[in-house]
Amino acid sequence: MVNTVKISARQFAILVTLFSTGTAILIIPGAMSQAAEQDAWLGAFIGTCTSLLLVALYNLIGRKYPTLTIIEINETILGKWIGKPVSFSLIFFSFYASAISLSDVGNFVSTQLMPETPNAAIQIIFVLIVIMGIRLGLETLARSAEILFGLFVVLFIFGAIVVLPQAELKNIQPMFDSSNKHILKSIFIYISIFSLPLVVLLMIFPSCVQPSKKAGKSFYMGILLAGLCLNIMIVVTTMVLGPYLSAHQMYASYAVARMMKIGDFLQRVEAIIAGMWMISLYFKLSLYFYAVVIGLAQTLKLHDHRPLTLPIGMVLLIFSLIINPNVVITDTFNAEVWPVYALTYGFFLPLLLLTVHLVRSIIQRNNNQKK
């Protein structure tokens, strides 16, 4: 089913970039400033380097099972009785992440852009567009990402250039002043939002990427480009707002965007950041939702995933409206629960799969030698 879907290596790199930036564009600058203050950029830099090691882990698993998704890999390595429960838990992880992303859309638009519009109305429109994208297929989603990525890059460059005159170097000084504990905390927060969720892309990597030999390189290129964008965003946000204001803004980068102006005739162009975020978050939510629908179809041995899209989408909508009832609960979850949750599936699960694979390979090799 999913193995017949093919996207190019370039399209995959773009999807990785958009997926990794996703919610991070708005959330990470403030979260990093809370953890490491003016040294937030250092945590982001180390976090990006650490993310390359995670991609290497995913690449290694992909090379061992190039034609399988992570759902199929679970059952192949762990067996049917253990593999299926693990797959269901991974599907729920993707579903929960989808609900959080959808909730973020509603909260941001209803509080920052259209305060008189009900949160539910915004989420209904957004989830319907996501369902439409998944029903049209991964190839269509990848082609649309290829088209919109150019707009994303233009908006990012324009926004960074326009706000630079308001940046002050003193806001990131003194450098290297934060404690090791705070730097480590910022790194953990960074990778939990930026790179650990990439494990869901094992639903399309490398089985859906053509040519498969370039899939690994595309993975690295995508994460490097996303890391570059976020590092620039964190540095610019800290230099403009300062570490204190950045840490106490719910959407720090959007607060910076509100300060953008060109002379006296072009002001309040914060829609630039909003547009970038909506583009990247759409593809992040779509890939999460794709992993849920395809993963469930494969686990249940269904031949067509499309009948699942609408009912799961409606359940997702209801779930997203109740999981984050207020900002305090959202911030607490992002800081305390989500990093551990993401670490479990983004690092420990792939490491477990690789370890069991290596142990089974050694046992099989020894048995063959005895024969």
Short mmCIF file of the C-alpha atoms (twelve columns), coordinates in Angstrom:
data_MODEL
# 
_entry.id   MODEL 
# 
loop_
_atom_site.group_PDB 
_atom_site.id 
_atom_site.type_symbol 
_atom_site.label_atom_id 
_atom_site.label_alt_id 
_atom_site.label_comp_id 
_atom_site.label_asym_id 
_atom_site.label_seq_id 
_atom_site.Cartn_x 
_atom_site.Cartn_y 
_atom_site.Cartn_z 
_atom_site.pdbx_PDB_model_num 
ATOM 1   C CA . MET A 1   0.000   0.000   0.000  1 
ATOM 2   C CA . VAL A 2   2.358   2.714   1.218  1 
ATOM 3   C CA . ASN A 3   5.338   1.131   -0.524 1 
ATOM 4   C CA . THR A 4   3.869   2.014   -3.930 1 
ATOM 5   C CA . VAL A 5   4.021   5.732   -3.066 1 
ATOM 6   C CA . LYS A 6   7.143   7.473   -4.341 1 
ATOM 7   C CA . ILE A 7   8.497   10.975  -3.787 1 
ATOM 8   C CA . SER A 8   11.819  12.465  -4.884 1 
ATOM 9   C CA . ALA A 9   14.803  12.919  -2.582 1 
ATOM 10  C CA . ARG A 10  14.472  16.705  -2.909 1 
ATOM 11  C CA . GLN A 11  10.814  16.583  -1.918 1 
ATOM 12  C CA . PHE A 12  11.721  14.490  1.107  1 
ATOM 13  C CA . ALA A 13  14.377  17.016  2.178  1 
ATOM 14  C CA . ILE A 14  11.780  19.789  1.931  1 
ATOM 15  C CA . LEU A 15  9.288   17.783  3.997  1 
ATOM 16  C CA . VAL A 16  11.959  17.201  6.660  1 
ATOM 17  C CA . THR A 17  12.707  20.937  6.770  1 
ATOM 18  C CA . LEU A 18  9.074   21.976  7.066  1 
ATOM 19  C CA . PHE A 19  8.302   19.227  9.576  1 
ATOM 20  C CA . SER A 20  11.230  20.175  11.824 1 
ATOM 21  C CA . THR A 21  10.493  23.905  11.785 1 
ATOM 22  C CA . GLY A 22  6.723   23.412  12.262 1 
ATOM 23  C CA . THR A 23  5.694   24.582  15.721 1 
ATOM 24  C CA . ALA A 24  9.339   25.279  16.572 1 
ATOM 25  C CA . ILE A 25  9.343   28.635  14.756 1 
ATOM 26  C CA . LEU A 26  7.054   30.164  17.374 1 
ATOM 27  C CA . ILE A 27  7.671   28.017  20.451 1 
ATOM 28  C CA . ILE A 28  11.411  27.317  20.553 1 
ATOM 29  C CA . PRO A 29  12.850  30.880  20.870 1 
ATOM 30  C CA . GLY A 30  10.896  31.587  24.060 1 
ATOM 31  C CA . ALA A 31  11.424  28.110  25.517 1 
ATOM 32  C CA . MET A 32  15.160  28.278  24.875 1 
ATOM 33  C CA . SER A 33  15.419  31.729  26.486 1 
ATOM 34  C CA . GLN A 34  13.642  30.419  29.588 1 
ATOM 35  C CA . ALA A 35  16.164  27.611  29.895 1 
ATOM 36  C CA . ALA A 36  19.472  29.262  28.931 1 
ATOM 37  C CA . GLU A 37  18.726  33.020  28.763 1 
ATOM 38  C CA . GLN A 38  21.219  34.815  26.484 1 
ATOM 39  C CA . ASP A 39  22.993  31.515  25.708 1 
ATOM 40  C CA . ALA A 40  19.897  30.095  24.014 1 
ATOM 41  C CA . TRP A 41  21.809  30.171  20.722 1 
ATOM 42  C CA . LEU A 42  24.450  27.831  22.194 1 
ATOM 43  C CA . GLY A 43  21.829  25.277  23.219 1 
ATOM 44  C CA . ALA A 44  20.297  25.491  19.739 1 
ATOM 45  C CA . PHE A 45  23.660  24.971  18.035 1 
ATOM 46  C CA . ILE A 46  24.545  21.935  20.160 1 
ATOM 47  C CA . GLY A 47  20.992  20.667  19.768 1 
ATOM 48  C CA . THR A 48  21.274  20.826  15.979 1 
ATOM 49  C CA . CYS A 49  24.532  18.860  16.090 1 
ATOM 50  C CA . THR A 50  22.890  16.287  18.384 1 
ATOM 51  C CA . SER A 51  20.004  16.033  15.941 1 
ATOM 52  C CA . LEU A 52  22.426  14.883  13.258 1 
ATOM 53  C CA . LEU A 53  23.243  11.880  15.455 1 
ATOM 54  C CA . LEU A 54  19.525  11.085  15.708 1 
ATOM 55  C CA . VAL A 55  19.233  11.264  11.922 1 
ATOM 56  C CA . ALA A 56  22.211  8.891   11.692 1 
ATOM 57  C CA . LEU A 57  20.283  6.448   13.916 1 
ATOM 58  C CA . TYR A 58  17.194  6.705   11.687 1 
ATOM 59  C CA . ASN A 59  19.369  6.298   8.604  1 
ATOM 60  C CA . LEU A 60  20.899  3.148   10.019 1 
ATOM 61  C CA . ILE A 61  17.486  1.608   10.622 1 
ATOM 62  C CA . GLY A 62  16.379  2.665   7.153  1 
ATOM 63  C CA . ARG A 63  19.374  0.976   5.544  1 
ATOM 64  C CA . LYS A 64  18.646  -2.269  7.413  1 
ATOM 65  C CA . TYR A 65  15.007  -2.307  6.224  1 
ATOM 66  C CA . PRO A 66  14.820  -0.099  3.122  1 
ATOM 67  C CA . THR A 67  11.416  -1.331  1.913  1 
ATOM 68  C CA . LEU A 68  9.540   -1.292  5.231  1 
ATOM 69  C CA . THR A 69  7.853   1.377   7.321  1 
ATOM 70  C CA . ILE A 70  8.527   1.574   11.058 1 
ATOM 71  C CA . ILE A 71  5.202   -0.188  11.703 1 
ATOM 72  C CA . GLU A 72  6.342   -3.142  9.589  1 
ATOM 73  C CA . ILE A 73  9.812   -2.986  11.155 1 
ATOM 74  C CA . ASN A 74  8.278   -3.298  14.635 1 
ATOM 75  C CA . GLU A 75  6.565   -6.566  13.751 1 
ATOM 76  C CA . THR A 76  9.579   -7.870  11.817 1 
ATOM 77  C CA . ILE A 77  12.045  -7.289  14.648 1 
ATOM 78  C CA . LEU A 78  9.884   -7.638  17.770 1 
ATOM 79  C CA . GLY A 79  7.453   -10.229 16.476 1 
ATOM 80  C CA . LYS A 80  3.693   -10.063 16.132 1 
ATOM 81  C CA . TRP A 81  2.746   -10.162 19.813 1 
ATOM 82  C CA . ILE A 82  5.141   -7.436  20.943 1 
ATOM 83  C CA . GLY A 83  5.376   -5.543  17.664 1 
ATOM 84  C CA . LYS A 84  1.655   -4.773  17.353 1 
ATOM 85  C CA . PRO A 85  1.275   -3.172  20.810 1 
ATOM 86  C CA . VAL A 86  4.424   -1.140  20.168 1 
ATOM 87  C CA . SER A 87  3.011   -0.046  16.806 1 
ATOM 88  C CA . PHE A 88  -0.299  0.983   18.385 1 
ATOM 89  C CA . SER A 89  1.550   3.031   21.001 1 
ATOM 90  C CA . LEU A 90  3.589   4.740   18.268 1 
ATOM 91  C CA . ILE A 91  0.379   5.470   16.360 1 
ATOM 92  C CA . PHE A 92  -1.074  7.037   19.497 1 
ATOM 93  C CA . PHE A 93  2.108   9.118   19.879 1 
ATOM 94  C CA . SER A 94  1.582   10.476  16.360 1 
ATOM 95  C CA . PHE A 95  -2.113  11.020  17.069 1 
ATOM 96  C CA . TYR A 96  -1.393  12.910  20.278 1 
ATOM 97  C CA . ALA A 97  1.245   15.030  18.521 1 
ATOM 98  C CA . SER A 98  -1.306  15.755  15.770 1 
ATOM 99  C CA . ALA A 99  -3.823  16.909  18.378 1 
ATOM 100 C CA . ILE A 100 -1.252  19.175  20.023 1 
ATOM 101 C CA . SER A 101 -0.316  20.714  16.656 1 
ATOM 102 C CA . LEU A 102 -3.970  21.272  15.761 1 
ATOM 103 C CA . SER A 103 -4.580  22.834  19.162 1 
ATOM 104 C CA . ASP A 104 -1.582  25.130  18.604 1 
ATOM 105 C CA . VAL A 105 -3.149  26.337  15.357 1 
ATOM 106 C CA . GLY A 106 -6.402  27.236  17.070 1 
ATOM 107 C CA . ASN A 107 -4.735  28.911  20.045 1 
ATOM 108 C CA . PHE A 108 -2.384  31.009  17.930 1 
ATOM 109 C CA . VAL A 109 -4.938  32.193  15.377 1 
ATOM 110 C CA . SER A 110 -7.666  32.887  17.948 1 
ATOM 111 C CA . THR A 111 -5.352  34.820  20.289 1 
ATOM 112 C CA . GLN A 112 -3.048  36.622  17.848 1 
ATOM 113 C CA . LEU A 113 -4.747  36.985  14.465 1 
ATOM 114 C CA . MET A 114 -8.530  36.644  14.782 1 
ATOM 115 C CA . PRO A 115 -9.547  36.987  18.448 1 
ATOM 116 C CA . GLU A 116 -13.259 37.166  17.639 1 
ATOM 117 C CA . THR A 117 -13.233 33.854  15.766 1 
ATOM 118 C CA . PRO A 118 -14.038 30.732  17.824 1 
ATOM 119 C CA . ASN A 119 -11.135 28.353  18.341 1 
ATOM 120 C CA . ALA A 120 -13.226 25.394  17.171 1 
ATOM 121 C CA . ALA A 121 -14.060 27.036  13.831 1 
ATOM 122 C CA . ILE A 122 -10.377 27.561  13.055 1 
ATOM 123 C CA . GLN A 123 -9.485  23.977  13.926 1 
ATOM 124 C CA . ILE A 124 -12.370 22.561  11.872 1 
ATOM 125 C CA . ILE A 125 -11.203 24.399  8.744  1 
ATOM 126 C CA . PHE A 126 -7.587  23.371  9.301  1 
ATOM 127 C CA . VAL A 127 -8.305  19.697  9.937  1 
ATOM 128 C CA . LEU A 128 -10.496 19.490  6.823  1 
ATOM 129 C CA . ILE A 129 -7.598  20.778  4.721  1 
ATOM 130 C CA . VAL A 130 -5.294  18.207  6.321  1 
ATOM 131 C CA . ILE A 131 -7.774  15.396  5.609  1 
ATOM 132 C CA . MET A 132 -8.043  16.558  2.005  1 
ATOM 133 C CA . GLY A 133 -4.256  16.506  1.630  1 
ATOM 134 C CA . ILE A 134 -3.918  12.974  3.014  1 
ATOM 135 C CA . ARG A 135 -6.751  11.652  0.836  1 
ATOM 136 C CA . LEU A 136 -5.010  13.084  -2.244 1 
ATOM 137 C CA . GLY A 137 -1.859  11.176  -1.303 1 
ATOM 138 C CA . LEU A 138 1.732   11.693  -0.237 1 
ATOM 139 C CA . GLU A 139 2.885   12.575  -3.760 1 
ATOM 140 C CA . THR A 140 0.408   15.467  -3.950 1 
ATOM 141 C CA . LEU A 141 1.429   16.608  -0.475 1 
ATOM 142 C CA . ALA A 142 5.108   16.528  -1.448 1 
ATOM 143 C CA . ARG A 143 4.507   18.501  -4.656 1 
ATOM 144 C CA . SER A 144 2.580   21.175  -2.761 1 
ATOM 145 C CA . ALA A 145 5.434   21.361  -0.225 1 
ATOM 146 C CA . GLU A 146 7.862   21.860  -3.093 1 
ATOM 147 C CA . ILE A 147 5.806   24.820  -4.346 1 
ATOM 148 C CA . LEU A 148 5.205   26.464  -0.967 1 
ATOM 149 C CA . PHE A 149 8.770   25.970  0.246  1 
ATOM 150 C CA . GLY A 150 9.953   28.780  -2.011 1 
ATOM 151 C CA . LEU A 151 7.460   31.143  -0.369 1 
ATOM 152 C CA . PHE A 152 8.588   29.938  3.057  1 
ATOM 153 C CA . VAL A 153 12.229  30.741  2.281  1 
ATOM 154 C CA . VAL A 154 11.412  34.179  0.818  1 
ATOM 155 C CA . LEU A 155 9.299   35.135  3.847  1 
ATOM 156 C CA . PHE A 156 12.007  33.935  6.234  1 
ATOM 157 C CA . ILE A 157 14.805  35.880  4.536  1 
ATOM 158 C CA . PHE A 158 12.678  39.013  4.209  1 
ATOM 159 C CA . GLY A 159 11.635  38.890  7.869  1 
ATOM 160 C CA . ALA A 160 15.204  38.354  9.117  1 
ATOM 161 C CA . ILE A 161 16.572  41.243  7.033  1 
ATOM 162 C CA . VAL A 162 13.821  43.708  7.973  1 
ATOM 163 C CA . VAL A 163 14.147  43.141  11.736 1 
ATOM 164 C CA . LEU A 164 17.971  43.142  11.868 1 
ATOM 165 C CA . PRO A 165 18.323  46.943  12.344 1 
ATOM 166 C CA . GLN A 166 16.567  46.557  15.703 1 
ATOM 167 C CA . ALA A 167 18.929  43.821  16.913 1 
ATOM 168 C CA . GLU A 168 21.431  44.636  19.651 1 
ATOM 169 C CA . LEU A 169 24.534  42.553  20.258 1 
ATOM 170 C CA . LYS A 170 24.496  43.306  23.988 1 
ATOM 171 C CA . ASN A 171 21.356  41.168  24.373 1 
ATOM 172 C CA . ILE A 172 23.353  37.963  23.823 1 
ATOM 173 C CA . GLN A 173 26.137  39.034  26.161 1 
ATOM 174 C CA . PRO A 174 27.832  37.875  28.304 1 
ATOM 175 C CA . MET A 175 28.282  34.716  26.265 1 
ATOM 176 C CA . PHE A 176 28.802  31.297  27.878 1 
ATOM 177 C CA . ASP A 177 27.477  32.687  31.169 1 
ATOM 178 C CA . SER A 178 24.729  30.086  31.723 1 
ATOM 179 C CA . SER A 179 25.427  26.999  33.812 1 
ATOM 180 C CA . ASN A 180 25.938  23.579  32.243 1 
ATOM 181 C CA . LYS A 181 22.645  22.468  33.779 1 
ATOM 182 C CA . HIS A 182 20.721  25.214  32.009 1 
ATOM 183 C CA . ILE A 183 22.477  24.572  28.703 1 
ATOM 184 C CA . LEU A 184 21.672  20.858  28.919 1 
ATOM 185 C CA . LYS A 185 18.051  21.649  29.704 1 
ATOM 186 C CA . SER A 186 17.835  23.936  26.667 1 
ATOM 187 C CA . ILE A 187 19.351  21.228  24.451 1 
ATOM 188 C CA . PHE A 188 16.807  18.694  25.696 1 
ATOM 189 C CA . ILE A 189 13.919  21.093  25.028 1 
ATOM 190 C CA . TYR A 190 15.309  21.878  21.582 1 
ATOM 191 C CA . ILE A 191 15.666  18.302  20.336 1 
ATOM 192 C CA . SER A 192 12.329  17.267  21.869 1 
ATOM 193 C CA . ILE A 193 10.544  19.765  19.617 1 
ATOM 194 C CA . PHE A 194 12.952  19.890  16.697 1 
ATOM 195 C CA . SER A 195 14.280  16.412  15.941 1 
ATOM 196 C CA . LEU A 196 12.926  13.622  18.170 1 
ATOM 197 C CA . PRO A 197 9.486   13.718  16.458 1 
ATOM 198 C CA . LEU A 198 11.271  12.914  13.175 1 
ATOM 199 C CA . VAL A 199 10.834  9.255   14.100 1 
ATOM 200 C CA . VAL A 200 7.373   9.383   12.464 1 
ATOM 201 C CA . LEU A 201 9.074   10.054  9.113  1 
ATOM 202 C CA . LEU A 202 10.258  6.449   9.215  1 
ATOM 203 C CA . MET A 203 6.768   5.827   7.852  1 
ATOM 204 C CA . ILE A 204 8.008   7.198   4.509  1 
ATOM 205 C CA . PHE A 205 11.791  6.918   4.846  1 
ATOM 206 C CA . PRO A 206 13.401  5.372   2.905  1 
ATOM 207 C CA . SER A 207 10.675  3.144   1.426  1 
ATOM 208 C CA . CYS A 208 8.867   6.008   -0.315 1 
ATOM 209 C CA . VAL A 209 11.914  8.036   -1.400 1 
ATOM 210 C CA . GLN A 210 13.223  7.624   -4.931 1 
ATOM 211 C CA . PRO A 211 16.108  7.069   -5.541 1 
ATOM 212 C CA . SER A 212 16.581  5.406   -2.190 1 
ATOM 213 C CA . LYS A 213 20.364  5.903   -2.323 1 
ATOM 214 C CA . LYS A 214 19.864  9.659   -1.924 1 
ATOM 215 C CA . ALA A 215 17.295  9.389   0.860  1 
ATOM 216 C CA . GLY A 216 19.849  9.470   3.680  1 
ATOM 217 C CA . LYS A 217 21.604  12.517  2.255  1 
ATOM 218 C CA . SER A 218 18.254  14.276  1.882  1 
ATOM 219 C CA . PHE A 219 17.477  13.553  5.526  1 
ATOM 220 C CA . TYR A 220 20.704  15.292  6.590  1 
ATOM 221 C CA . MET A 221 20.129  18.210  4.227  1 
ATOM 222 C CA . GLY A 222 16.597  18.744  5.524  1 
ATOM 223 C CA . ILE A 223 17.583  18.740  9.193  1 
ATOM 224 C CA . LEU A 224 20.576  21.026  8.557  1 
ATOM 225 C CA . LEU A 225 18.459  23.563  6.703  1 
ATOM 226 C CA . ALA A 226 15.778  23.483  9.402  1 
ATOM 227 C CA . GLY A 227 18.461  23.832  12.082 1 
ATOM 228 C CA . LEU A 228 19.945  26.835  10.285 1 
ATOM 229 C CA . CYS A 229 16.515  28.522  10.151 1 
ATOM 230 C CA . LEU A 230 15.822  27.935  13.840 1 
ATOM 231 C CA . ASN A 231 19.293  29.014  14.963 1 
ATOM 232 C CA . ILE A 232 18.915  32.271  13.037 1 
ATOM 233 C CA . MET A 233 15.436  32.752  14.487 1 
ATOM 234 C CA . ILE A 234 16.669  32.217  18.059 1 
ATOM 235 C CA . VAL A 235 19.629  34.590  17.655 1 
ATOM 236 C CA . VAL A 236 17.524  37.313  16.032 1 
ATOM 237 C CA . THR A 237 14.739  36.983  18.626 1 
ATOM 238 C CA . THR A 238 17.184  37.190  21.542 1 
ATOM 239 C CA . MET A 239 19.063  40.133  20.027 1 
ATOM 240 C CA . VAL A 240 15.859  42.092  19.389 1 
ATOM 241 C CA . LEU A 241 13.818  41.335  22.524 1 
ATOM 242 C CA . GLY A 242 16.555  40.368  24.948 1 
ATOM 243 C CA . PRO A 243 16.564  37.126  26.963 1 
ATOM 244 C CA . TYR A 244 14.055  38.326  29.582 1 
ATOM 245 C CA . LEU A 245 11.335  39.449  27.174 1 
ATOM 246 C CA . SER A 246 11.933  36.412  24.956 1 
ATOM 247 C CA . ALA A 247 11.434  34.100  27.918 1 
ATOM 248 C CA . HIS A 248 8.185   35.787  28.948 1 
ATOM 249 C CA . GLN A 249 6.531   35.890  25.532 1 
ATOM 250 C CA . MET A 250 4.263   33.008  24.572 1 
ATOM 251 C CA . TYR A 251 5.204   33.485  20.911 1 
ATOM 252 C CA . ALA A 252 8.541   35.297  21.049 1 
ATOM 253 C CA . SER A 253 9.299   35.274  17.326 1 
ATOM 254 C CA . TYR A 254 5.837   36.642  16.584 1 
ATOM 255 C CA . ALA A 255 6.472   39.438  19.070 1 
ATOM 256 C CA . VAL A 256 9.601   40.259  17.072 1 
ATOM 257 C CA . ALA A 257 7.576   40.231  13.862 1 
ATOM 258 C CA . ARG A 258 5.255   42.855  15.343 1 
ATOM 259 C CA . MET A 259 8.240   45.194  15.501 1 
ATOM 260 C CA . MET A 260 9.037   44.891  11.796 1 
ATOM 261 C CA . LYS A 261 8.770   48.097  9.800  1 
ATOM 262 C CA . ILE A 262 10.243  49.691  6.699  1 
ATOM 263 C CA . GLY A 263 10.242  53.453  7.110  1 
ATOM 264 C CA . ASP A 264 6.827   54.870  7.952  1 
ATOM 265 C CA . PHE A 265 4.851   53.256  5.164  1 
ATOM 266 C CA . LEU A 266 5.267   49.510  5.785  1 
ATOM 267 C CA . GLN A 267 4.544   48.444  9.345  1 
ATOM 268 C CA . ARG A 268 2.862   45.611  11.265 1 
ATOM 269 C CA . VAL A 269 4.004   42.939  8.827  1 
ATOM 270 C CA . GLU A 270 3.821   40.185  11.437 1 
ATOM 271 C CA . ALA A 271 1.701   38.209  8.989  1 
ATOM 272 C CA . ILE A 272 5.075   37.146  7.523  1 
ATOM 273 C CA . ILE A 273 5.848   35.011  10.582 1 
ATOM 274 C CA . ALA A 274 2.255   33.827  10.752 1 
ATOM 275 C CA . GLY A 275 2.389   32.772  7.086  1 
ATOM 276 C CA . MET A 276 5.667   30.889  7.555  1 
ATOM 277 C CA . TRP A 277 4.329   29.133  10.613 1 
ATOM 278 C CA . MET A 278 1.047   28.150  8.968  1 
ATOM 279 C CA . ILE A 279 2.906   26.661  5.987  1 
ATOM 280 C CA . SER A 280 5.345   24.636  8.082  1 
ATOM 281 C CA . LEU A 281 2.766   23.579  10.655 1 
ATOM 282 C CA . TYR A 282 0.377   22.370  7.974  1 
ATOM 283 C CA . PHE A 283 2.952   19.932  6.662  1 
ATOM 284 C CA . LYS A 284 4.002   18.881  10.161 1 
ATOM 285 C CA . LEU A 285 0.404   18.131  11.107 1 
ATOM 286 C CA . SER A 286 -0.207  16.404  7.763  1 
ATOM 287 C CA . LEU A 287 2.803   14.097  8.208  1 
ATOM 288 C CA . TYR A 288 1.759   13.262  11.772 1 
ATOM 289 C CA . PHE A 289 -1.756  12.496  10.536 1 
ATOM 290 C CA . TYR A 290 -0.361  10.484  7.608  1 
ATOM 291 C CA . ALA A 291 1.639   8.369   10.059 1 
ATOM 292 C CA . VAL A 292 -1.519  7.744   12.111 1 
ATOM 293 C CA . VAL A 293 -3.700  6.751   9.154  1 
ATOM 294 C CA . ILE A 294 -1.111  4.635   7.306  1 
ATOM 295 C CA . GLY A 295 0.169   3.111   10.543 1 
ATOM 296 C CA . LEU A 296 -3.318  2.061   11.594 1 
ATOM 297 C CA . ALA A 297 -4.097  0.699   8.126  1 
ATOM 298 C CA . GLN A 298 -0.907  -1.378  8.111  1 
ATOM 299 C CA . THR A 299 -1.422  -2.635  11.659 1 
ATOM 300 C CA . LEU A 300 -4.985  -3.704  10.865 1 
ATOM 301 C CA . LYS A 301 -3.937  -5.091  7.432  1 
ATOM 302 C CA . LEU A 302 -6.239  -2.777  5.463  1 
ATOM 303 C CA . HIS A 303 -5.683  -2.305  1.719  1 
ATOM 304 C CA . ASP A 304 -6.865  1.314   1.562  1 
ATOM 305 C CA . HIS A 305 -6.226  4.013   4.164  1 
ATOM 306 C CA . ARG A 306 -8.592  6.652   2.758  1 
ATOM 307 C CA . PRO A 307 -11.774 5.449   4.539  1 
ATOM 308 C CA . LEU A 308 -9.947  6.070   7.828  1 
ATOM 309 C CA . THR A 309 -9.130  9.732   7.157  1 
ATOM 310 C CA . LEU A 310 -12.504 11.341  7.928  1 
ATOM 311 C CA . PRO A 311 -13.422 9.413   11.127 1 
ATOM 312 C CA . ILE A 312 -9.907  9.721   12.556 1 
ATOM 313 C CA . GLY A 313 -9.884  13.404  11.588 1 
ATOM 314 C CA . MET A 314 -13.124 14.026  13.481 1 
ATOM 315 C CA . VAL A 315 -11.814 12.212  16.562 1 
ATOM 316 C CA . LEU A 316 -8.613  14.239  16.268 1 
ATOM 317 C CA . LEU A 317 -10.614 17.477  16.180 1 
ATOM 318 C CA . ILE A 318 -12.575 16.617  19.335 1 
ATOM 319 C CA . PHE A 319 -9.438  15.429  21.125 1 
ATOM 320 C CA . SER A 320 -7.527  18.612  20.236 1 
ATOM 321 C CA . LEU A 321 -10.279 20.762  21.739 1 
ATOM 322 C CA . ILE A 322 -10.065 19.105  25.162 1 
ATOM 323 C CA . ILE A 323 -6.359  18.309  25.719 1 
ATOM 324 C CA . ASN A 324 -5.198  21.931  26.147 1 
ATOM 325 C CA . PRO A 325 -7.957  23.815  27.979 1 
ATOM 326 C CA . ASN A 326 -5.691  26.743  28.938 1 
ATOM 327 C CA . VAL A 327 -2.228  28.228  28.417 1 
ATOM 328 C CA . VAL A 328 -0.873  27.112  31.809 1 
ATOM 329 C CA . ILE A 329 -1.559  23.437  31.098 1 
ATOM 330 C CA . THR A 330 -0.069  23.806  27.618 1 
ATOM 331 C CA . ASP A 331 3.157   25.363  28.925 1 
ATOM 332 C CA . THR A 332 3.480   22.739  31.668 1 
ATOM 333 C CA . PHE A 333 2.974   19.908  29.198 1 
ATOM 334 C CA . ASN A 334 5.516   21.364  26.728 1 
ATOM 335 C CA . ALA A 335 8.142   21.813  29.439 1 
ATOM 336 C CA . GLU A 336 7.712   18.677  31.561 1 
ATOM 337 C CA . VAL A 337 5.786   15.944  29.739 1 
ATOM 338 C CA . TRP A 338 6.434   16.278  26.024 1 
ATOM 339 C CA . PRO A 339 10.281  16.053  26.177 1 
ATOM 340 C CA . VAL A 340 10.105  12.698  27.992 1 
ATOM 341 C CA . TYR A 341 7.341   11.454  25.690 1 
ATOM 342 C CA . ALA A 342 9.296   12.431  22.572 1 
ATOM 343 C CA . LEU A 343 12.517  10.898  23.935 1 
ATOM 344 C CA . THR A 344 10.768  7.561   24.471 1 
ATOM 345 C CA . TYR A 345 9.650   7.211   20.844 1 
ATOM 346 C CA . GLY A 346 12.250  9.353   19.109 1 
ATOM 347 C CA . PHE A 347 15.315  7.756   20.698 1 
ATOM 348 C CA . PHE A 348 14.640  4.722   22.889 1 
ATOM 349 C CA . LEU A 349 12.319  2.939   20.443 1 
ATOM 350 C CA . PRO A 350 14.722  3.177   17.452 1 
ATOM 351 C CA . LEU A 351 17.609  2.219   19.727 1 
ATOM 352 C CA . LEU A 352 15.639  -0.806  20.968 1 
ATOM 353 C CA . LEU A 353 14.837  -1.893  17.409 1 
ATOM 354 C CA . LEU A 354 18.453  -1.564  16.335 1 
ATOM 355 C CA . THR A 355 19.736  -3.412  19.419 1 
ATOM 356 C CA . VAL A 356 17.318  -6.328  18.961 1 
ATOM 357 C CA . HIS A 357 18.220  -6.485  15.249 1 
ATOM 358 C CA . LEU A 358 21.936  -6.674  16.054 1 
ATOM 359 C CA . VAL A 359 21.429  -9.337  18.739 1 
ATOM 360 C CA . ARG A 360 19.312  -11.466 16.402 1 
ATOM 361 C CA . SER A 361 21.888  -11.066 13.624 1 
ATOM 362 C CA . ILE A 362 24.692  -12.223 15.928 1 
ATOM 363 C CA . ILE A 363 22.677  -15.240 17.100 1 
ATOM 364 C CA . GLN A 364 21.777  -16.177 13.536 1 
ATOM 365 C CA . ARG A 365 25.394  -15.824 12.414 1 
ATOM 366 C CA . ASN A 366 26.594  -18.070 15.240 1 
ATOM 367 C CA . ASN A 367 23.954  -20.684 14.391 1 
ATOM 368 C CA . ASN A 368 25.025  -20.651 10.741 1 
ATOM 369 C CA . GLN A 369 28.665  -21.131 11.728 1 
ATOM 370 C CA . LYS A 370 27.765  -24.132 13.902 1 
ATOM 371 C CA . LYS A 371 26.038  -25.759 10.969 1 
# 
